[in-house]
Amino acid sequence: MTSTTIAELPWWDLAEVADHDAAIFGPTAWTLGYYWSVKAQNGTVMLAARSASAGETDVDGTATDSEFTASAGELAGWIVMSGAGAEADVMTIATTEAARGTGIGRALLQAGIDWAKERGSEVVHLEVDERNAAALGMYASFGFEEWGRRPDYYPGAAGILMRLRIGG
């Protein structure tokens, strides 16, 4: 049995996330320095999903405080959110190759939306490569709607601008 825990990403895990980011996004990946810059900004949160084996969890499959820290388990994905006033942004979201198709992306996106709601945000914005069919499908299933495009924002592709109204 494997469980997944989503917790705030500690600074000591930034290099691990940046390494995975580079493997996933290639030339458009965030650098470690950029992760540090974003981590230092007010109004941002970085959340990481980590999997734990059955030996690291209670009988009910949940990790206990003594058994789980933010760095315990294998990195499955992360989301970075920012918020100001009534608006929030999904700055980046990704799942590791091993975690794709397991619902980690959905859980991270829901955690990000919940964070935005707790801050009083009324809308969440994001941008996605027009070729990323899996992400576009997930965002649509949450109710995100396209409201614009940035031509050639990604290498050889447009960035689709999407938003989800969550309050107000």
C-alpha positions as CSV (number, residue, x, y, z in Angstrom):
1,M,0.0,0.0,0.0
2,T,1.3,3.5,-0.9
3,S,-0.1,6.7,0.5
4,T,0.7,10.3,-0.6
5,T,1.1,13.3,1.6
6,I,1.0,16.9,0.4
7,A,2.9,19.3,2.6
8,E,4.7,22.6,2.3
9,L,8.0,22.2,0.4
10,P,10.9,23.0,2.8
11,W,13.9,24.9,1.4
12,W,16.2,22.0,1.7
13,D,14.2,20.2,-1.0
14,L,14.5,22.9,-3.6
15,A,17.5,21.3,-5.4
16,E,15.6,18.0,-5.7
17,V,12.6,19.8,-7.2
18,A,14.8,21.9,-9.5
19,D,16.5,18.7,-10.8
20,H,13.1,17.1,-11.6
21,D,11.9,20.3,-13.1
22,A,14.8,20.4,-15.5
23,A,14.2,16.7,-16.5
24,I,10.5,17.4,-17.1
25,F,10.5,20.9,-18.7
26,G,13.9,21.1,-20.4
27,P,14.7,24.5,-21.7
28,T,11.7,26.2,-20.0
29,A,12.5,24.7,-16.5
30,W,12.9,26.9,-13.5
31,T,16.4,27.1,-12.2
32,L,17.4,26.4,-8.6
33,G,18.0,30.1,-8.2
34,Y,14.6,31.0,-9.5
35,Y,13.0,28.5,-7.0
36,W,14.9,30.3,-4.2
37,S,13.7,33.7,-5.4
38,V,10.1,32.5,-5.5
39,K,10.4,30.8,-2.1
40,A,11.5,34.1,-0.6
41,Q,8.5,36.1,-2.0
42,N,5.6,37.0,0.2
43,G,2.2,35.6,-0.9
44,T,3.6,32.3,-2.4
45,V,3.4,28.7,-1.3
46,M,5.2,25.6,-2.6
47,L,3.6,22.3,-1.9
48,A,5.1,18.9,-2.6
49,A,3.5,15.5,-2.9
50,R,5.6,12.6,-1.6
51,S,4.7,8.9,-1.5
52,A,5.4,6.7,1.5
53,S,5.5,2.9,1.5
54,A,3.2,1.0,3.8
55,G,6.0,0.6,6.4
56,E,6.0,4.4,6.8
57,T,2.3,4.8,7.5
58,D,-0.3,3.9,10.1
59,V,-2.8,1.1,9.5
60,D,-5.3,3.5,8.0
61,G,-2.6,4.6,5.4
62,T,-1.9,8.0,6.9
63,A,1.5,9.2,7.9
64,T,2.0,10.1,11.6
65,D,3.9,13.2,12.8
66,S,6.7,11.0,14.1
67,E,6.9,9.0,10.9
68,F,6.6,11.7,8.3
69,T,8.4,14.9,7.6
70,A,8.0,17.1,4.5
71,S,11.1,15.4,3.0
72,A,10.2,11.8,3.7
73,G,9.2,9.6,0.9
74,E,9.7,9.8,-2.9
75,L,8.9,13.1,-4.6
76,A,5.8,12.6,-6.7
77,G,5.0,16.2,-7.7
78,W,4.8,19.9,-6.7
79,I,2.8,23.0,-7.2
80,V,3.8,26.6,-6.7
81,M,1.1,29.2,-6.1
82,S,1.1,32.9,-5.7
83,G,-1.7,35.2,-4.5
84,A,-2.4,38.9,-4.1
85,G,-5.7,40.4,-3.4
86,A,-8.6,38.5,-5.0
87,E,-6.3,36.7,-7.5
88,A,-4.1,33.7,-7.3
89,D,-1.8,32.0,-9.9
90,V,-0.6,28.5,-10.5
91,M,3.0,29.5,-11.2
92,T,4.0,25.9,-11.9
93,I,2.7,22.4,-11.3
94,A,4.3,19.1,-12.3
95,T,4.3,15.4,-11.5
96,T,7.3,13.1,-11.8
97,E,7.1,10.5,-14.6
98,A,6.5,7.7,-12.1
99,A,3.5,9.5,-10.6
100,R,1.7,10.4,-13.8
101,G,-1.8,9.1,-14.1
102,T,-2.1,8.4,-10.4
103,G,-4.1,11.5,-9.4
104,I,-1.2,13.3,-7.9
105,G,-1.6,16.3,-10.3
106,R,-5.3,16.5,-9.4
107,A,-4.5,16.4,-5.6
108,L,-1.9,19.1,-6.0
109,L,-4.1,21.3,-8.0
110,Q,-6.9,20.9,-5.5
111,A,-4.5,21.8,-2.7
112,G,-3.4,24.9,-4.6
113,I,-7.1,25.9,-5.1
114,D,-7.8,25.3,-1.4
115,W,-4.8,27.6,-0.5
116,A,-6.2,30.3,-2.8
117,K,-9.7,30.0,-1.3
118,E,-8.2,30.3,2.3
119,R,-6.4,33.5,1.2
120,G,-9.7,35.0,-0.1
121,S,-8.9,34.7,-3.8
122,E,-11.9,34.8,-6.2
123,V,-10.1,33.6,-9.3
124,V,-7.1,31.3,-10.0
125,H,-5.1,31.9,-13.2
126,L,-2.7,29.5,-15.0
127,E,-0.9,29.1,-18.2
128,V,-0.3,25.8,-20.1
129,D,1.5,24.7,-23.2
130,E,-1.2,24.1,-25.9
131,R,0.3,20.7,-26.6
132,N,-0.2,19.4,-23.0
133,A,-3.4,17.5,-23.6
134,A,-3.3,15.8,-20.2
135,A,-3.0,19.1,-18.3
136,L,-5.6,20.8,-20.5
137,G,-8.1,17.9,-19.7
138,M,-7.4,18.1,-16.0
139,Y,-7.8,21.9,-15.9
140,A,-11.1,21.7,-17.8
141,S,-12.4,19.0,-15.4
142,F,-11.8,21.5,-12.6
143,G,-13.8,24.2,-14.5
144,F,-10.9,26.3,-15.8
145,E,-11.7,28.2,-19.0
146,E,-9.5,29.5,-21.7
147,W,-9.5,33.3,-21.9
148,G,-6.5,34.0,-24.1
149,R,-3.3,32.8,-25.8
150,R,0.3,33.8,-25.9
151,P,1.7,32.9,-29.3
152,D,5.1,31.2,-29.2
153,Y,5.3,31.5,-25.5
154,Y,6.8,27.9,-25.3
155,P,9.3,26.6,-27.8
156,G,7.1,26.0,-30.9
157,A,3.8,26.4,-29.1
158,A,1.4,28.9,-27.7
159,G,0.7,29.3,-24.0
160,I,-3.0,29.0,-23.2
161,L,-4.2,31.3,-20.5
162,M,-6.9,29.8,-18.3
163,R,-8.9,30.9,-15.2
164,L,-11.2,29.4,-12.6
165,R,-13.6,31.5,-10.6
166,I,-13.7,30.2,-7.0
167,G,-15.5,32.9,-5.1
168,G,-17.0,36.3,-5.1
